[in-house]
Amino acid sequence: MNDLKLVLLGFGNAGQAFAKMLTDKQAEIRAVYGRGVKVTAIATASKGTILCETGIDLVKACADIDRDGTFADDTPGLCSLDALAVIEKADCDVICELTPLNIFTGEPAISHIKKAFQFGRHVITANKGPIAWAFQELREIAREKGLCFFYETTVMDGTPVFNLVEHTLKFCRVTEVSGILNSTTNYILEELAAGKDYDEILAAGKKIGFIEADPAMDIEGFDAAAKVTALLNVLMDAGITPDDVERTGIENITATDIKAAASRGKVIKLLCKGSRKDGSIHASVSPVEVDQNDSLASIDSTTSIVSITTDLMGKLSVIEHAPEIEQTAYGIFGDVIRVLDAEKL
């Protein structure tokens, strides 16, 4: 069988970690499936674009980025095509949408995915924007064309949340989803509880790369709103966008608030929640007080949790403990393996 051919749109930390994982596991994939997986194009806005039908040397590509921040001038297939042109011209089976998130529109990732479907490509996305803003439309296009559309990495990195429900909770109806999904706010609330000054926390977090240069998307709850929207769209067919989420961030939470909560045996967490009531979906993101003995209180730093309530299996919780970039890479890798499985059927 021919190798499965991938295009990577975006080649940031997650894309590079995936490339290294794919390289390490190539022999095992070939042994199990009788075919390998090769990357025939990488399109980026700042590092360059490579279009190479015979397959890109991923070890060299990663080394070039590590050393220079761009693909080397001697890279075979180096060109100036943009992402949409690459989708059209590349010899490939799968488009991996790994571009940066636009949290307010989901673009240009949505357009990339539509273009991929137009040209008969399967799609894997690590970008939550399309799932938050256009999931039902994209899902229906994929179904009509008989194409794979996978997105495990969009919430909680590689933690199998969507796969859990799809493959092991068959015939269960999801009635509620809740969780702590934003690690930045977790970190800030913990540091405030430890007595640190807000500006000091932000400066320290930015220095170690844990907090974005502009942390507003996290602090004001936009990131959490996009994540809970994605969960509800996939698990409950909600058909909502982040604009439909009642959103309150932690920007107004003070050390005094945290001390007051502690005096009542509580801790403050930014909680995402969505449920179906009277035939419609209600979704929210807000800081809430949870009992110190509650499992939610133990979710610290970069750890996250999602709880799924169903009619047949009750409530299940999945915790991802302090993930690194490899967990995100594995989410992409796992979806690639799902495509291989689908093509065997």
N, C-alpha and C positions, 0 to 999 in steps of 0.2 A: 504494500500500500504506500501511497505517497505520504510524505510528511504533512502534518497539519501546519498551515502557514499563518502566522500572526502578523498584524500591524499594531504597533504601540503608538498611540497618540498621547504624547507626554512621556517624559523620561526623568521624572524627579526621583526622590528617595525611594518611593514605593516601586516605581518602574525598574530602577536599578537593582533593588533587592530581589524583585521578581526575576530579572534577567539572570542574576547569580544563582537563584534557586533552580531555575529552569536548566541552566548549564549543569549544575550538580546532579540533577535528577534525570538527565537526558538518557543515560544508558538504561536506567530502570524503566522509564516510560517505553523505550523501544522494546525492551524485553517483554513487557506486559501487553503492549498493544500492537507490536509488530510494525510500528511506525514511530517516527520521532516528531518533535515539534520545533519548528524553526521560525525565526523572526525575519521577515523579508522587508520590513520598513519600520523606521522610527521617525516620527514627525514631532518637532518641538518648535516653540516660538523663539527660544533663546540659545539653544545648544547646537542647532543645525538640524538638517533632515537627511536621512539615509534611505535610499531606495535600491535594494539589492536582491534580485530574484533568487540567487543561489544561497542566500542566507547571510545574515550579518554576524560578524565575529563579536559576540556579546562580551567576551572577556576583554577584548581590546576597547570596545565602546565604553565599557564601565571604567577601564583604566584611564582612557582619555578624559572622561568627565572628572574623575578623581584628581587628575593632574592639572588639567587646563580649564575645566568648566565647560568645554565645548568638544565636539567631535573633531578629531585631527583632520588637517587638510588632505592627508593621504588616504583617508577612509574611502574604500570602494563604494561608489554609488552616492557620494555626498552631493546634495543638490539644494535648491531653494524652494521646492514645492511646499505649499501650505497643506494643512490637514485635509481639507476637502478634496484637493487634487490628489493627494496620496491615497485616500480611500478609493478614488476612481481608478487610479493607474496601477496600484500595487497588485502583484500576484499574491492573493491571500484568501484565506477562508474565514478568518476571524479578525474583527476590529476590537482592540482593547482600548477603551476610552479612559485614559488616565490623566486628563488635563485638569488644571486647577478649577476648583469650584467657584461658580458665580452663584452665591447663595440667594440672590434676589430674582433670578430669571432661569437658571439652569442652562443658559447658553454660554458658549457655543456647543456644549456637549450634546444638547438635544438635537441640534442640526447635524452634528457628526453622526449620531446614531441613525437618524432618518436617512441620511445619505448612504450609510453602510447597508441598511435594509434595502434601499433602492437598488443597490448593486449586488444583492444576494449574499451579503456577508453576515455570519453570526456576530453577535455583539456581547462583549463582557464589559461592564463598567464598574469602576471603583469610585466614580463621581456620583454623589448622592443627589445632585441637582436634577438630573432627568427623572429620577424616581420620585422626587418630591414635587416636581412641577408638571410632568407629562407622562406618568407611568401608564395609565390606562390606554392612552393613545399608542404609545410605543409597544406595549404588550400586544395590542390587537394587530398592529402591523406585522410584528414577528409571527404571530399565530397564522395570519392570513398567508404569509410567505413560507411557512414551515421552517422558520429560523430559530436558533437558540437565542435567548436573551437572559443573561445571568448577571447578578448584581450583589453577590454575597458580601463583598468588601465594603459596601456603602454605609453599613452601620456595624459598629463593634469589630472593625477590621476583618479578620478571617474567622471569627467566631460563627459557627454554623447556626444562625438564627433562622434565616429563611429556609435553609435546607432541612432544619429540624422539623418545622411545621409541614413543609411539602412532602417529605419522605417518611417521617415517623409519626406524624399526627394525622394520618389520613381519616377523613370524615369528621374530624373535630372542627367545630366552629369557634373561631377566636372571638371572644366577647369583650376583652379588654387587654390593653398593652400598657405597661408602665416601666419606668426605669430611670437610672442615672446614667446619662450618655455623654456628658461633657466633662472631660478630665480637667480642663483649665479652671472651671468654676469650683470643682472639687478641691483643687490645690489651693485656690485663693481662700476659700472658706476655712480650710484647715489651718492655713497660715494666720488668718485673722484670729482664729480660736487660740492659736499659740501666742498671741499677743503682738504680732508683727504689724507694722504700719502698712496701709494699703499701697502707697507709692513704692515703699521698700519691696513689697511682695512682687509688684509688677516689674520693677527693675531687675530683681534677682531672677525672676522667671524668664524674662527676655534674654538675659545674659547667658543662661544655660540652654536657650532655645526651646524652652517648654511653653512659653507664652509668645504669641504672635506680636509683631511690631505694633499692629493695631488690634488690640484684644477685644474690641467692641462686639464683634460677631459672636464671641463666646460669652462675654460678660452680660450682654443684653439679651441673650437667649436665642439668637438667630440660628446658631448651629444646632442647638438642641431641638428647636422647632422643625428644622429641615429633617433631622433624624427621626423624630417621632412621626412626622408626615410620611416619610418613606416606609416606616414600619407599618403604619395604618393602611397605606395604599396597597402594600403587598399582602399583608396578613388579613386585612379586613375589607379589601376592595373599597376603600373609603372614597376615592375620587376627590381628594382634597389637595390643597396647596398650603405652603407655610403661612399664607395670608389668612387661612381659616383657623389657625392655632391661636388661642388666647395666650399671649406671651408676656411674661414678666421676668426680667433678668435679676442678677444679684447686685446691680450697680448701686442700689440704695441700702444694701445690707451693711450694717456697721458692726464693729467689735462689741458695742453695747448690746445690739440685738442678739449676737451669738452668746454673750455672757448671760443675758436674760433667759435665753432658751436653755442653756446649761443648768441654770438654777431650777428649772422645771424638769430636769432629767432628759432634755431633748438636744438634738443637734440639727442644724439647718443644712438642707441639701436642695439642689436644683432638680426637681422631679419632673419628668415627662410623663404624660398620661393621656390615654385615649380610650374611649368606650363608645358603644352604640346605645343610644337612649331614644326611645320613641321613633325608631326607624332612621335616626340620623346620627352622625358621628360628632362627638364632642372631644376636642383635643386641647391640651393645655401644657404650658411650661411655666413653672413658677417655683420660687423658693418655699419650702415647707419645713415645718418642724417634725422630725421623726424621733421616736423613742430611742434612747441610747442602747436599748436591748434589741431593737429591730435590726434585721439583717441589712437594711439600707444604711444604717449608721456605720457599718464596717466597711463600706465602699469608699476607699481612700485613694488619694492621689490619682494615678492614671487608670486605676481599676474601674470597671463599669459593669452594670447589671441591667438585664431586661427580664421582666416577668410577663408571661403570657398566660392569660386565663382562657380556658376553653370549656365547652359544654360537657365534653366526655372525659377529659383528663384533669379537670380542675386547673389549678394554678401551678405553672412550672417557672423556674428561674434559672437563667444562665448567667454566670459571672465570668468575665474576662479579667484575669489578674495581670496588672502592670504590663501591657503589651509593648513590644518593640516593633520596629519596622518589619521584621520577619513575619509577624502575624498578619500584617496588611498584605505582604507579598504572598503569603499562603492563601489568602482569600482569592486573589487573582489566579494563582496556580490551581487551586481547587476547582475554579470555574472552567479553566482550560481542560482539566481532566473530565469534567462533566460534558464538555463538547465532544471529547474523544469517545466517551461512553455513548453519547447520543448518536454519533455517526456509526457506531457498531450495530445499532438496532436496525 
